[in-house]
Amino acid sequence: MRTSVALSLTIIAAVCIMAFGGCAGMRPDAPEQQPQQQQANNDVPKKVLEARTLAQASKYIEAVAAYQLVLQEHPDTEWAPEAKYGIALAFVSADNPQKDYSAAVKEFDEFLSLYPSDKRAAEAKSWRQTLKVLLDAKKDNDRLNKNIEKLKMLDLKQEEKRLGR
């Protein structure tokens, strides 16, 4: 039972990662897009470029710190939504060993609250909904595992009683 629930959660997570992998924005652009990106990067603050590079290099703790610095230094600019969204994505990245779905939901909620008309709002809503489903399934799984352990203990007590111990 425990294995089937864990397997179900793993399958759900894998499907979600595959479904949203293309829209995560954490990977380098295709080579033919890089010259255009370099031109656009001339207008991008150095901290934003640094945060993007860290995220692309799978250095998520450093990327989150860099994005937080962008939020502090450029709170009312076009770079603030990118930083907030980048923080949320760092928490859900498939190759982040310290992923934190609860923190990601909080970040996506804040992103949607602060930037409801941003071009990434629909993706943020999808991420938030998927993560909430995963978190709810994990809670259910934990609850079921506790109940299984209680049932095992009751079964052991019944068996001991039956054997006269």
C-alpha positions, 0 to 999 in steps of 0.5 A: 500500500505504502509503495503504491501511494509513493509510486503514485506521487512519483508518477504525478510529480514526473508528469508535472515536471514534464508538463511544465519543464518547457515553460520553466525558463531555467535553461539556456536559450537555443543557439540561434536565439542567443545573439538577440538575447545578447542585444536585449541583455544590454538593458538588463541589470547585472544582478538579473543576468547573474541570477539567470546564469546561476539558475541555468547553472543549477546553483539554486540557493545562489540564484534565489539570493541574487533574485532577492537582491534584484527585488530589493534593488529594483522593486518597481521595475520590469525586473521585479516580476522576473525575479519573483517568478525566478525565485518560485521556479528555483524552488520547484526545479527538477534538479534542485535537491533542496526543492521546496514546494510549500515555499514555491506555492508562497512565491507563486501566490505573491507573484500573482498578487503583485503581478496579476497581468504579467505574461507568466501569470497563467503559468504561475497559476498552473504551477501553483495548482499543481503544487497544491495537488502534490502537497495535498497528496503528500499530506494524505500519504503521510496520514495513511502511513500513520494509520497503517502503522497504528493498524500494525500495532493493533494487529501485533497486540491482537496477535499477542493477546491471541497467543496469551502473551 
